[in-house]
Amino acid sequence: MTIRAAVAGVGHYLPDRVVPNSEFEKSLDTTDEWIRSRSGIERRHFAAEGQTTSDMATRAARAALDDAGMTPGDLDAIIVATSTADLTFPSAATMVQAQLDMNHGFAFDVQAVCAGFIYALCNANALILSGQAKRVLVIGAETFSRIMDWTDRSTCVLFGDGAGALILEAVEGEGTAEDRGILAADLNSDGSFRDILYVDGGVSTQTTGYLRMEGKEVFRHAVEKLASTATTALGKIGLTGDQVDWIVPHQANIRIIQGTAKKLGLSMDKVVVTVQDHGNTSAASIPLALSVGKQRGQIKPGDLIITEAIGGGLAWGAVVLRW
Ligand code: ACO
């Protein structure tokens, strides 16, 4: 008998305000056509004034709890993947815990930028496999609109706000690739690439800063590293790309998504794509795509899913799971 961390529920929240590409044409030297053709993005959601990451995370959490038929009393832990927490401390996760009126268990944040949800899933998996928790709420939530330089057309048109949540619970498996739950994972980072994607401010410099990105360089690393981490994660459980039902990639750019699918030998009809509607929501993009993919009827019980992401650090990784 093997313990696996299996998906018990999924949910998401997107703020009401939808911003189409055409809105940027009013203030920047850009066009809807350029944004669509270079990134695949058509629109994104932006949080309302005063709306915080933990507010959105809590709404996504409630949707996941409803989907699982659980209450906060059923949870042992909360992990929030975010780079845009409400405050320097306490963590966004403890803020969600308070908003859910949950006074037991433990909660903490994970910061690995766009790869944050992959890192959070691995943390939750480790807590479950080690017996420290039976049910973990894993959330990705971001307000990247707050760290955009609105005069920089090469970055500010690419990002959006939102939150997605997954509940993982301990189940018994056979120890094979047929089990439900997380089957394998692969995590990587290389800080020598920190200068190609970063925020030029932070607490110890007493600034907030804006996102800065050498898009072409990040793009170059993305396809190669995402295909390689996905292949490594699948190999750990003796699987190959052709056995996958769905790729649920980090939603940064449709051309990265297409390039990675091609390298894995998978056609685009096996890829859950939401980038056109959400833009890049960093750590929220994968749980948002999982939730939307389930809502659309794409992801079904028993499906083999590979999910992968790369972001600032650089940090990247992949998780193989059976839904
Ligand atoms: N509108 C019009 N023109 C623009 C815009 C815009 N919004 N932005 C840039 N351009 C111009 C550039 O100035 C450049 O002009 P020039 O040739 O006169 O200098 C031209 O378009 C081409 O720019 P490139 O950067 O070469 O365009 P590219 O095809 O590489 O696409 C993009 C840019 C979309 C940013 C792409 O490189 C990309 O997606 N990179 C990866 C981003 C990513 O994956 N991030 C994931 C991690 S995010 C995280 O961790 C937070």
Boltz pocket constraint, residues with backbone or C-beta under 6 A from the ligand:
constraints:
  - pocket:
      binder: B
      contacts: [[A, 29], [A, 30], [A, 31], [A, 34], [A, 35], [A, 38], [A, 39], [A, 113], [A, 114], [A, 115], [A, 153], [A, 154], [A, 155], [A, 157], [A, 197], [A, 214], [A, 215], [A, 216], [A, 217], [A, 218], [A, 219], [A, 222], [A, 252], [A, 253], [A, 256], [A, 280], [A, 282], [A, 310], [A, 311], [A, 312]]
      max_distance: 6.0
